[in-house]
Amino acid sequence: MLNASTLALALANLNGSRQQSGDNLVCHARDGSILAGSCLYVGLPPEKPFNISCWSKNMKDLTCRWTPGAHGETFLHTNYSLKYKLRWYGQDNTCEEYHTVGPHSCHIPKDLALFTPYEIWVEATNRLGSARSDVLTLDILDVVTTDPPPDVHVSRVGGLEDQLSVRWVSPPALKDFLFQAKYQIRYRVEDSVDWKVVDDVSNQTSCRLAGLKPGTVYFVQVRCNPFGIYGSKKAGIWSEWSHPTAASTPRSERPGPGGGACEPRGSEPSSGPVRRELKQFLGWLKKHAYCSNLSFRLYDQWRAWMQKSHKTRNQHRTRGSCPRAEGARREVLPDKL
């Protein structure tokens, strides 16, 4: 209840609201009649923006985005301005192309200098106040990125049931500027959301994935990170992942457990140990040659020979027995292997 001399009123602990029409603050007379009403806006002053990140795709432009504040919501229209200037001299500049990669982002299309750092910050303003982010200092050459590698192709490696070959094309930007790139690959099986990342691809544009499951569909993606930009020792920023490319490994021709496979005959005591030792050695070779320049020729030759050997035994098994002709040669490793 207010008296006739009351000229101001403080309302505390109000919840934020977006109401923009209708009276939610009303003054009544003693007899209950409405004297006046108004729509009360309840909001918050902006919080300090943070988490500014920027990147350039052609060393002439710059795109930045940020997080609006710890809580973000002010319940009032809040204006965000991205400001930038050369670190040691020059005047403040304001970015003009907003919402380019999301609601809190801005793009500076041109007229940026190289080999000199910039200071970048964000200012937030609404009817209840203003806030300014910390200043981010960066050099354009340190934040270069590219589009994802195009034309990613995944294919089988002959009849090898545990491998896939991945090839891609370097992003076009690499041909226009003086820098190289390193790559990462990630892959997953069709019914999984867990990706396995291959880090040691270096600057190659092809890779052999080994140790895969036979008869399985895999999704593969590639991304790029430029380095050596005009002699800079710093790496750039990883690109987005390429669109997933799918391929399947060949089905295994090996018999499963309980499939009636023939056991080695007693007259071949050395065959099993030799194969096991060779398999262990080539497993090590495969692991350490993973997506490197070391040739897979030796491993491929052994795998092809093993699959041919299993296929021959499977054909014998379909005849109902596993005979061995008298005087037949024992299985030996190929001469080249």
C-alpha positions as CSV (number, residue, x, y, z in Angstrom):
1,M,0.0,0.0,0.0
2,L,1.5,3.3,-1.1
3,N,0.6,6.9,0.0
4,A,0.0,9.9,-2.2
5,S,3.6,11.2,-1.7
6,T,5.4,8.0,-3.0
7,L,7.4,8.8,-6.2
8,A,9.6,5.7,-6.5
9,L,9.5,2.0,-5.8
10,A,12.2,-0.6,-5.9
11,L,11.3,-4.2,-6.8
12,A,13.8,-6.9,-5.9
13,N,14.5,-10.5,-6.8
14,L,12.5,-10.4,-10.0
15,N,12.9,-13.2,-12.6
16,G,14.1,-12.4,-16.1
17,S,11.3,-12.2,-18.7
18,R,10.8,-11.6,-22.4
19,Q,7.3,-10.1,-22.0
20,Q,6.9,-7.2,-24.5
21,S,3.2,-6.5,-24.5
22,G,0.5,-6.3,-21.9
23,D,0.6,-4.6,-18.5
24,N,2.4,-6.6,-15.8
25,L,2.9,-3.6,-13.5
26,V,-0.4,-2.0,-12.5
27,C,-1.4,0.8,-10.1
28,H,-4.8,0.6,-8.4
29,A,-6.9,3.2,-6.6
30,R,-8.2,2.5,-3.1
31,D,-11.5,1.4,-4.6
32,G,-9.8,-1.1,-6.8
33,S,-10.0,0.8,-10.1
34,I,-6.9,0.8,-12.3
35,L,-5.1,4.1,-12.4
36,A,-2.3,3.2,-14.8
37,G,-0.3,0.2,-16.1
38,S,2.9,-0.6,-17.9
39,C,4.9,-3.5,-19.3
40,L,7.9,-4.1,-17.1
41,Y,11.0,-5.5,-18.8
42,V,13.2,-7.6,-16.4
43,G,16.7,-8.2,-17.7
44,L,20.4,-8.4,-16.8
45,P,23.4,-6.4,-17.9
46,P,25.7,-8.3,-20.2
47,E,28.5,-10.4,-18.9
48,K,32.1,-10.4,-20.1
49,P,32.4,-12.3,-23.4
50,F,35.1,-15.0,-23.5
51,N,36.6,-17.9,-25.4
52,I,37.4,-15.8,-28.5
53,S,38.8,-17.9,-31.4
54,C,39.8,-16.8,-34.9
55,W,41.1,-18.4,-38.1
56,S,42.0,-17.4,-41.6
57,K,41.5,-19.4,-44.8
58,N,43.5,-17.2,-47.2
59,M,45.8,-15.1,-45.1
60,K,43.8,-12.0,-46.1
61,D,40.6,-12.5,-44.1
62,L,39.8,-13.4,-40.5
63,T,36.7,-15.1,-38.9
64,C,36.2,-15.0,-35.2
65,R,33.6,-16.4,-32.8
66,W,33.1,-16.1,-29.1
67,T,30.9,-17.1,-26.1
68,P,28.6,-14.4,-24.8
69,G,29.1,-14.9,-21.1
70,A,28.9,-17.4,-18.3
71,H,25.1,-17.4,-18.2
72,G,24.6,-15.9,-21.7
73,E,21.0,-14.9,-21.3
74,T,20.3,-11.3,-20.5
75,F,16.6,-11.2,-21.4
76,L,17.2,-8.0,-23.3
77,H,18.5,-7.3,-26.7
78,T,22.3,-7.2,-26.4
79,N,24.6,-5.9,-29.1
80,Y,28.0,-7.6,-29.6
81,S,30.8,-5.8,-31.5
82,L,34.1,-7.3,-32.5
83,K,36.9,-4.8,-32.4
84,Y,40.4,-5.1,-33.7
85,K,43.6,-3.1,-34.3
86,L,47.3,-3.5,-35.0
87,R,49.0,-4.1,-31.7
88,W,51.4,-1.2,-31.5
89,Y,49.7,1.4,-33.6
90,G,46.6,2.1,-35.6
91,Q,43.0,2.9,-34.7
92,D,40.2,0.7,-33.5
93,N,38.3,-1.1,-36.2
94,T,34.8,-2.7,-36.0
95,C,33.9,-5.9,-37.8
96,E,30.8,-5.6,-39.9
97,E,29.9,-9.0,-41.2
98,Y,28.2,-10.8,-38.3
99,H,26.6,-14.2,-37.8
100,T,28.7,-15.8,-40.6
101,V,29.4,-19.1,-38.7
102,G,26.9,-18.9,-35.9
103,P,25.0,-16.3,-33.7
104,H,28.2,-15.0,-32.1
105,S,30.7,-14.6,-34.9
106,C,32.0,-12.1,-37.4
107,H,34.0,-12.1,-40.6
108,I,36.7,-9.5,-41.6
109,P,37.0,-10.1,-45.3
110,K,40.2,-8.2,-46.3
111,D,42.8,-5.6,-45.7
112,L,44.6,-7.4,-42.9
113,A,48.4,-7.1,-42.5
114,L,50.8,-10.0,-42.3
115,F,53.9,-10.3,-40.0
116,T,52.4,-8.1,-37.4
117,P,50.2,-9.0,-34.4
118,Y,46.6,-7.8,-34.0
119,E,44.6,-7.1,-30.8
120,I,41.1,-8.4,-30.9
121,W,38.3,-8.1,-28.4
122,V,34.5,-8.2,-28.1
123,E,32.2,-5.5,-26.5
124,A,28.7,-6.3,-25.3
125,T,26.1,-3.6,-24.6
126,N,22.4,-3.4,-23.7
127,R,20.1,-1.0,-21.8
128,L,21.4,-2.1,-18.4
129,G,25.2,-1.9,-19.0
130,S,28.2,-3.1,-21.0
131,A,31.1,-5.5,-20.7
132,R,34.3,-6.1,-22.6
133,S,36.2,-9.3,-23.1
134,D,39.9,-9.9,-22.6
135,V,42.1,-8.9,-25.5
136,L,43.3,-11.7,-27.8
137,T,46.6,-11.1,-29.5
138,L,47.4,-13.1,-32.7
139,D,49.3,-13.1,-35.9
140,I,47.4,-14.0,-39.0
141,L,50.1,-16.5,-40.0
142,D,49.5,-18.4,-36.8
143,V,45.8,-19.1,-37.3
144,V,45.7,-20.3,-40.9
145,T,43.4,-23.2,-41.7
146,T,42.0,-24.8,-44.9
147,D,38.9,-26.5,-46.1
148,P,38.8,-30.3,-45.5
149,P,40.7,-32.4,-48.0
150,P,38.4,-33.1,-51.0
151,D,37.9,-36.3,-53.0
152,V,38.5,-38.8,-50.2
153,H,38.5,-42.3,-51.7
154,V,38.5,-45.5,-49.7
155,S,39.1,-48.9,-51.4
156,R,40.1,-52.4,-50.7
157,V,43.6,-53.7,-51.0
158,G,43.2,-56.6,-53.3
159,G,41.8,-59.5,-51.4
160,L,43.4,-58.5,-48.1
161,E,40.6,-58.8,-45.6
162,D,42.0,-56.6,-42.8
163,Q,43.1,-53.5,-44.8
164,L,41.7,-50.5,-46.6
165,S,43.5,-47.9,-48.8
166,V,42.7,-44.2,-48.2
167,R,43.6,-41.5,-50.8
168,W,42.7,-37.9,-50.9
169,V,43.6,-34.6,-52.7
170,S,45.3,-31.7,-51.0
171,P,43.1,-28.7,-50.3
172,P,43.2,-26.1,-53.2
173,A,44.6,-23.4,-50.8
174,L,47.8,-25.4,-50.4
175,K,48.6,-24.8,-54.1
176,D,48.0,-21.0,-53.8
177,F,50.2,-20.3,-50.8
178,L,53.6,-21.2,-49.6
179,F,52.9,-23.8,-47.1
180,Q,52.5,-27.6,-46.7
181,A,50.1,-29.7,-44.7
182,K,50.0,-32.6,-42.3
183,Y,46.9,-34.9,-42.1
184,Q,44.9,-36.9,-39.7
185,I,42.6,-39.8,-40.4
186,R,39.9,-41.2,-38.3
187,Y,37.7,-44.2,-38.9
188,R,34.9,-46.2,-37.2
189,V,32.8,-49.3,-37.9
190,E,29.3,-48.8,-39.2
191,D,27.5,-49.6,-36.0
192,S,29.7,-47.6,-33.7
193,V,30.1,-43.9,-32.7
194,D,33.7,-44.3,-31.4
195,W,36.3,-43.0,-33.8
196,K,39.9,-44.2,-33.9
197,V,42.4,-41.5,-34.9
198,V,45.6,-42.1,-37.0
199,D,48.1,-39.3,-36.1
200,D,51.2,-40.4,-38.0
201,V,50.1,-39.7,-41.6
202,S,52.6,-36.8,-42.0
203,N,52.3,-34.9,-45.3
204,Q,51.3,-37.9,-47.4
205,T,48.0,-37.9,-49.4
206,S,47.4,-41.7,-49.0
207,C,47.4,-44.2,-46.2
208,R,46.9,-47.9,-45.6
209,L,44.6,-48.8,-42.7
210,A,45.6,-52.2,-41.3
211,G,44.3,-54.5,-38.6
212,L,40.7,-54.1,-39.5
213,K,37.8,-56.6,-39.1
214,P,37.0,-58.7,-42.2
215,G,33.6,-58.2,-43.8
216,T,33.0,-54.9,-42.0
217,V,31.8,-51.5,-43.2
218,Y,34.0,-48.6,-42.1
219,F,33.5,-44.8,-42.3
220,V,36.6,-42.8,-42.9
221,Q,37.3,-39.0,-42.6
222,V,40.4,-36.9,-43.2
223,R,41.4,-33.4,-42.0
224,C,44.3,-31.0,-42.7
225,N,46.7,-28.8,-40.7
226,P,48.9,-26.3,-42.7
227,F,52.4,-25.7,-41.5
228,G,55.6,-24.0,-42.8
229,I,53.6,-20.9,-43.7
230,Y,56.2,-18.4,-45.1
231,G,58.8,-20.2,-43.1
232,S,56.8,-20.1,-39.8
233,K,57.6,-22.9,-37.4
234,K,54.1,-22.9,-35.9
235,A,51.4,-25.2,-37.1
236,G,48.1,-23.8,-38.3
237,I,44.6,-24.8,-37.2
238,W,43.1,-28.2,-38.0
239,S,40.4,-28.0,-40.7
240,E,37.0,-29.6,-40.2
241,W,36.7,-33.3,-41.0
242,S,35.9,-34.3,-44.5
243,H,32.5,-35.9,-45.3
244,P,32.5,-39.6,-44.2
245,T,33.4,-42.0,-46.9
246,A,32.3,-45.7,-46.5
247,A,34.0,-48.9,-47.7
248,S,33.9,-52.5,-46.6
249,T,36.7,-55.0,-46.0
250,P,36.5,-58.4,-47.8
251,R,34.8,-61.2,-46.0
252,S,37.2,-63.7,-44.4
253,E,37.5,-67.1,-46.1
254,R,39.0,-68.7,-42.9
255,P,36.8,-71.2,-41.1
256,G,35.4,-70.2,-37.8
257,P,35.6,-72.1,-34.6
258,G,34.0,-75.5,-34.8
259,G,34.0,-75.4,-38.6
260,G,35.7,-78.7,-39.1
261,A,39.1,-77.2,-40.0
262,C,41.8,-79.8,-40.5
263,E,44.5,-79.9,-37.9
264,P,48.2,-80.0,-39.0
265,R,49.4,-83.5,-39.5
266,G,52.0,-85.0,-37.1
267,S,54.6,-85.1,-39.9
268,E,54.6,-81.3,-40.1
269,P,55.9,-80.2,-36.7
270,S,57.7,-77.1,-37.9
271,S,54.9,-75.6,-40.0
272,G,52.9,-74.1,-37.1
273,P,55.9,-72.4,-35.2
274,V,57.3,-71.0,-38.5
275,R,53.9,-69.4,-39.3
276,R,53.5,-68.1,-35.8
277,E,56.9,-66.5,-35.8
278,L,56.4,-65.0,-39.2
279,K,53.0,-63.7,-38.2
280,Q,54.4,-62.1,-35.1
281,F,57.2,-60.5,-37.1
282,L,54.9,-59.2,-39.8
283,G,52.5,-58.0,-37.1
284,W,55.3,-55.8,-35.8
285,L,56.1,-54.7,-39.3
286,K,52.5,-53.8,-40.0
287,K,52.3,-51.8,-36.7
288,H,55.4,-49.8,-37.3
289,A,54.8,-49.2,-41.0
290,Y,51.4,-47.8,-40.3
291,C,50.8,-45.0,-42.8
292,S,54.5,-44.4,-43.2
293,N,56.8,-44.7,-46.2
294,L,57.9,-48.3,-45.3
295,S,56.6,-50.6,-48.0
296,F,53.8,-53.1,-47.3
297,R,55.0,-55.4,-50.1
298,L,56.4,-58.0,-47.7
299,Y,53.3,-58.0,-45.6
300,D,51.0,-58.1,-48.6
301,Q,52.9,-61.1,-50.1
302,W,52.6,-63.1,-46.9
303,R,48.9,-62.3,-46.5
304,A,48.1,-63.3,-50.1
305,W,50.0,-66.6,-49.6
306,M,48.2,-67.3,-46.3
307,Q,44.7,-66.6,-47.8
308,K,45.5,-68.8,-50.8
309,S,46.7,-71.6,-48.4
310,H,43.5,-71.4,-46.4
311,K,41.3,-71.3,-49.5
312,T,43.0,-74.5,-50.8
313,R,42.4,-76.3,-47.4
314,N,38.8,-75.1,-47.5
315,Q,38.3,-76.8,-50.9
316,H,39.7,-80.0,-49.6
317,R,37.4,-79.9,-46.6
318,T,34.3,-79.5,-48.8
319,R,35.1,-83.0,-50.2
320,G,34.7,-84.4,-46.7
321,S,38.3,-85.2,-45.9
322,C,41.7,-83.6,-45.6
323,P,43.9,-86.1,-47.5
324,R,47.5,-85.6,-48.2
325,A,49.0,-87.3,-51.2
326,E,51.9,-89.6,-50.6
327,G,55.1,-87.8,-51.4
328,A,53.3,-84.4,-51.7
329,R,55.5,-81.4,-50.8
330,R,55.1,-79.9,-47.4
331,E,53.9,-76.3,-47.3
332,V,56.8,-73.9,-47.4
333,L,57.1,-70.2,-47.4
334,P,57.4,-68.6,-50.8
335,D,61.0,-68.0,-51.9
336,K,60.6,-64.2,-52.1
337,L,59.1,-64.1,-48.6
